[in-house]
Amino acid sequence: MDMSEQGLILRPFDPRFLDQTTKAPMPDIVVKTFADLHSAVQKYKADKQWLFRGHSDAKWELRPKSGRPPYRDVDDSVVFNSWKRQAIEHVTTRPQNDWEWLAIAQHHGLATRLLDWTTNPLIAAYFALREDKDSDSKIFAAKFRFVVPTKAKSNPTEYPHIAIFRPHRIEPRITRQGGMFSIHPNPSSALTEATDDLLEIQTLLIPKASRPELRSQLSYYGFNDATMFPDLDGLSSFINWTIETKEYWK
């Protein structure tokens, strides 16, 4: 297959960072404090290919929502086209192609074959801690082999590889969150089951006992609902959180 015809950018594969027997991420680095977090992410600073994703539950897999039950039982391309027809009345600036439409759909909660990533590890940490869950959290750091060109006109639901898509800043949330996406040709398959499309993947584990204080510290440095969701919903959620946790009075 001619990679240029598919609009793919190929990067060399480096196997040193993968367990070649299990094809799983390297063991977790445990992060308990903001100082631990800052120290752990410093190594990623020099290489801008690294992207990050936070999970509120460390047991969750890297699997797009359209690949999870009950969404996996329907054709996500049919769902997307139906959503797009109905969403047109709600957008002020019409997206230029289906990639931009899909990015908007993902950011507004539709089950798609995209996974959200961010260029900022502290934003990933915020999302790992945002939900009030009685579990350890996890931050994924990954580098991908393929990148979708910014002017791609292909159908995203027919894209042949797991690849990173860098959207235009068509939504304030995407801008604030340093948003990137990975597209998955088989959304039912977890990302760690398809490591040929990854260059590297590493993980940071946040123990559940460390969640409240670390979320408080992230908020102090500007990573909270009000800044990540720059609208009235985000502001209201942030004010509610300060009351629930008594952060307002600290």
N, C-alpha and C positions, 0 to 999 in steps of 0.2 A: 504493500500500500504506500502510495506517495503521501508523505506526511504534509507536504506543502499544500496539497489539494484539500486536506482535511483541516487546514488552518491550525496545525499543531506546531509548537516549538519544543524541540527535543533537547533535554539536558542530560549530561552523562550520569550514569547510575553509580552510586558509591555504596557498596554492600556492607561497609564497616559498621554501620549504625543499626543494622537489622539482625535479629536472631534468625539465621538461615534455616534452622531446623523447624521452628514453630511459626516463622513469619510473623512474629509479634513484636510490639514495641520493647525497647530496652526497659529494665526495671525502673520503677518510679523513683523520682527524687522527692523526698518528703519535705513539705513546706509548712511551717507552723506559725511563722510571724512575717510581718511585712519585710523585715530585714532578710529573712530566709528567702522570700520571694524575689526581692531585689537582687540578691546575690545569685540566685539560681538562673535568672533571665539575662544576666549580663553577657553571658557567652553568645547569646543570639544577636546581640546588637550589631556586630560587624557584618552580618550576612542578611541582607534585606529579603532573601528568598523565604525566610522562616515565616510561617503563619501560625496563628494560635486559636484554640477553641476551648471553651470552658464547659464542663458538665457538672451539674449539681449533684449527680449520683455517679460515683466512680465506676459503678458496674455497667453504666450505659455504654453501648457500642457506638462507633462512628457510622451510623446508618441514617440516610435521609428519611424524612417523615413519610414520604410516599412508599417507602419500602417496609414500613412497619404496619402491623395489623391495626385497624381494619383497612387501611388505605391501600395496601398492596394488592387487594382483591379487585381493584378497578384500574382501568387504563388511565394513568396520570396525564397523558397527552389530551385525552378527551376532557378530563376535569379542568385542565389548564385552559383549553380553548373556551370552555363554557364560562369559566371565571373571567377570562379576558373580555368576552362579549358583554358581560354585566358590569365589569369594573370601569369601563370607559367613561361613565358619567361621573366617576369619583376622582379622576385625575385631572390636574390643571395643565400639565405639560404632557403631551402624548409621547410615550416611549418610541424610540426609533426602530426597534426590532424586537423579536421575541425574547432575546437575551435580557433586554431591559425590562420587558414585561414580566419575565420569570423572576427577576431580582425583586421587583416590587411585590409580586405575589408572595414570595418567600418571606419578605420582611413584614408582611401583613398577615402571616399565619397560615397561608394555604399549604397543604401537604404537597411538596414538590420533590424533585430529585436533586435539589441543591442542599448542601450543608453550609452554614454560616461559618466564616473564619474572620479573623481580624489581624491587622498588622501590629497590634499593640498587645503584648502579653498581660498588661495590667487590666485591659478591657476584658480579656479572656478570664482573668481571675474574678473580675466583677460578676460575669455571667455564671461562673462556677459557684458563686456564693449568693446570688440574688434570691433564689428560691429558699424558703425556710424548710429544709429537709434534714431528717435525722440520719445522715449518711456522710461518708467521706466524699470529697469533691475531687475532681481531676481536671488538669489543664493539659491539653495536647499541643505539642509543637511539631510542625510537619513541614517538609519541603517536597514539592510535587515535581514530577518529571515534565508534565505538559502544561502549557498556558494557552488559553483561548485568545486569539488576537482581538484587539479592541474593536475592529471593524468587521468581525465575523458576521456573516449573513446566513449561516447554516441554521437548521432547526435544532435547538438545544436538546430536544427529546430524541434526536437521532445521532447525537454526538458519540463517537466510538470509544473514547477513553475517559478515564477519570482525569479531569484537568481543572486548573484554576481559572476562574472568570473574574476579571477586574471590572466592575460596573462603573459607568459614569455616575457622578454624584447627583442622581435623579431624585433622591430622597434625603431629607435632613438626617434621618436615623443612620443611613449608610455612611454619611460623612462623619457624624459624631462617633460612630462605632468603628471607624477604619475598616469598613466592611469589604470582605472578599467572599467568594463562593467557590466551592468545588462542585462540579457537575458529575453525576454518576450514571453511566449507561445502564447499570443494573442496580437500582436503588435498594433491592432486597438484600444485597450482599454488603456486609460490613466492610469498612475501609481496610481493616487489617487483614482481610481475606484476599486483598488484591494489591499486594505491596509492590508488584512490578511497576505500578504507576506512581510510586512514591520514591523519592530519593532518600529521605530519612524521616523517622518519627520517634519522638521522645515524649515522656510524660512526667508531670509533677503532681504529687498527691497531697491534698490538704485534709488532714484528719478532722473529723466532725467536731471535736472539742475546740478546734482552732477557728471554726467558721465565724462566730459572732464578732470576735475581736478583729479578725483580719478584714471582715467586711466594713467594720467601723473605720479601720485605718485607711482602707481604699476610698471610702467616702470623704475622709478628711483631705485626701490628695486629689479629690475631684472626680472620682469614679462612682457615680450613684445614679439612681433612677432619673433625677432631674437633668443631669448632663448627658446621659446616654439616650434618653427619650425626650428630645427637646420640644415638648408639647404639653398641653394641660394635663394629659393622662400621666405623663412622667413626673410632672411637678406634684400632682396630687399623691401619687404613689410614694414619692420621696417624703413629703410632709407626713403622711401616715406612718411611714417607717420610723421617722424621728420620734414620733409620739409613742409608737409601740415599743421601741427600744430605749426610750428616754435619751436618745442622742442629742436632742435639742437642748437639754439641760446640762450636758456634760461640759 
